[in-house]
Amino acid sequence: MTVSDANGKLLVAKPSNSLSPIGYVWLFMSIAAINATAAVGFALAGAWLVLPFAGLELLAFGSALVITYLHHDDYESIAITDDVVVIQKHSYKNFEKFTFQRYWAKVTLRQALDGANAIFIGSHGKEVEFGSRFIIKEERAIIAEQLKQQLKII
């Protein structure tokens, strides 16, 4: 997860996207075919009211796939250079960038609003939560320690 570059360290947290854009289409089409086959079968047997509910089910499933696809490229990154720590958060249409002086930056691991441990990076009263969407709770303590070590190295 940590990648070195010429200027310092870069850590990128992103979701595991195992489905390609074409995969989304194939998944939807296969579920739609199964759904339509079952709905038409029930409609022919006299349960015609199944058809509108099958359509609503496909609409809900399609909406979920679209939302998932829109967040396909979300990520959070930390770049540690000689004198600054830059945290970037990208989520669909939102992009946030936070910059801290490396000397003053502090990494803490504490309980977040959801009850799990979260990594916080900040200085002078300003903090940013990192990786809570993309890093599993078992790895957060390890990554927090690695970040603390990287901030100490000058």
N, C-alpha and C positions, 0 to 999 in steps of 0.2 A: 504494500500500500504506500510505502514511502519511496519516493523517487528522487535521486540526487541530480542536481544540475550544476552548471558552472558557478552560479551565484549563491547557492545554499541548498536548502531542503524544501521539497514540495510533497505535501500529503493531500491526496484527493479521495474523498468519500463519495461514492455514487452507488445507485441501486444495481442489483444484479439483473440485467435485462437480457433474458434468454430468448425472447421472442422478437423476430425481425418485423419490420413494417408489413412485409408480405405475409408473415405468419399471423398477424392480427386479422388480415382479410380471410385467410384460410380457416382460422379458428372460428370466425363469425359465420362464414359460409357453411362450415360443417355443422355447427350448432343449429343454424337456421334450417338446414336440410332435415336434421333429426326432429326439430321442433315442428316443422311444417308437416312432415310425414305423420307424426303422432296426432297433430291437430286435425288434419284432414281425415285420418282414420276414425277419430272420435266423432267428427262432424258427420261422416257417412253413416256412423252407427246411430245417429240421432242426437248426439250431444253437441249441437251446433254452437252453443254458448262458449265452447272451448276456444273457438277461433279468435275472438277479440282478446281473450286472456293470453293466448299464445303470441299474438302481436305485441301486447304490452310487455310480455317477457322478453321478446326480441329487442324491443325498444330499450328496456332497462339494461340488458346485456350489452347492446351496442353502445349505449351511453357510458357504461363502465369501461369498455374497451377504448373509447375515444379519450376519456379522462386519463386512463393509464398511458395511452400513446402520447398525449400532450406532456406528460411528466417523464417521458422516456429519457431525456437528456439532463435531468436535474443532477446537481452535484454541489458539494461543499469542498473547499480547498483551503489549505494553509500553506503559505510560502514564507519560509524563514530565511532571510538574507542577513547580511552583515549587521545592519542596524534597525531593520524593521520586520514586523510580523504582519502579513497581509492575509486576511480571511475573506474569502469570497463565497457567497451563497447564490446559487442560480436555481430558480424554480419557475418553470414555464415562462411567464412574462416578467417575472420579478428578478432583479439582480441587485444584490447588496454587497458592498465592499467596506471592510473595516480595517483600519491600519493602526497598529500600536508600535511604540518604540520597543525594541527588543530588550533593552536593559530593564525597562519597567514592567514588561509583560509577565503575567503570572498565570499558570495553569492550575485549575482546581477541579477536583472531581467531587461532586456532591449531588444530593437528591434533587431531581427536577420535579415539575408539576405532576408528571405521570407516575411518580413513585420510583422510577428506575434511576440509577446513577447517570449523570450527564457530565460532559466535559465543558468547562467554562474557561474562556481565555479573555483576559482583560487587564486593564490598568487604570488608575486614577478614577475609580468608581464606575467605569464603563466596562460591561462584560458582554461577551457573545457566546451563545451556546453552539457547540460544534458537534456534528455527526450524529445527533440523536435520531435522525430519520434513516440513516444508512449504516450505522455501525451497531452491531449487536451488543447487548449489555455486557456480555462476558469479555469482549475485547476492549471496552472503553477504558478500563483501569490500565491495561497494558499500553494503550495508545497515549493516555495521559502521562504515564511515566516516561515514554519515549519523547513526548513533546517537552516535558520538563528538562530532560537531559539535553535535548537540542538547543533549548534556550540558554542553558548554562555554557555551552561551548561557544567560544568567541574566537 
